[in-house]
Amino acid sequence: MSICIKDQIQNMNLVIGCTVGCPYCYARNNTRRYHIIDDFEKPQFFQGKLRMMEKKKPQNFLLTGMSDLSGWHEEWREEVFKKIAENPQHQFLFLTKRPDLLSFETDLDNAWFGVTVTRKSELWRIDALRSNVKAKKYHVTFEPLFDDPGKVDLAGIDWIVVGTMTGAKSRTVKTDPGWAYSLTEQAHELNIPVFWKEDLVPIMGEEMIQEMPDAFNKVLEEQRKWNNQKSK
């Protein structure tokens, strides 16, 4: 049985809005549908949500579910990093499609910085991430995939996620099983854990590869202890 990645990693949308402009963006569609902010192309920082990081129960958080890190103002980023440092019980993930616009260094132990790659011509994003963001943990999300990424330089990468197109275009754009197997083989050769998102079940079958980094598994184990204590 596959597990849903959203059950392992929760969204914390400190910033809403993105300047990248992907045509298939679900976040933009949801923002317009529910009138969350006036202009999705002008990201807004919801500073009050930072207090959500203060909860003692450990959690894995994705902080860019409705934004791209490249669109965050530097002062927003610094404020969030300060809060992350104060809350080592959690793990935090960031994603960007424009690592070429970033330039910073951090020694945070519980912050993971990643890029999204959707086609072979975007592999430069991995190099740009490693060059422009000096951090302790890196990840790559291959989703949705429009062609075969081929041979990928995954040196220094700590986790990869593979998915496929969701929503209205999922009938016409699908991740080829061979691409997913190739990425997985390349990652495993470097002992990098691989997570196939649940949307791949109709393509890959029930024998899913869903590996989490040790730091995330540790958080999930702590969560179970908290839940067990609460139920007693």
Salt bridges, closest charged atoms under 4 A:
GLU41 OE2 - ARG32 NH2 3.77
GLU54 OE2 - LYS83 NZ 2.58
GLU75 OE2 - HIS73 ND1 3.83
GLU86 OE2 - LYS82 NZ 3.05
GLU86 OE1 - LYS83 NZ 3.93
ASP100 OD2 - ARG98 NH2 2.65
ASP109 OD1 - LYS136 NZ 2.64
GLU122 OE2 - ARG119 NH1 3.72
GLU122 OE1 - ARG125 NH1 3.09
ASP127 OD1 - ARG130 NH2 2.69
GLU143 OE1 - LYS197 NZ 3.19
ASP153 OD2 - ARG130 NH2 3.30
GLU211 OE1 - HIS188 NE2 2.89
GLU221 OE1 - ARG224 NH2 3.03
GLU222 OE2 - LYS225 NZ 3.57
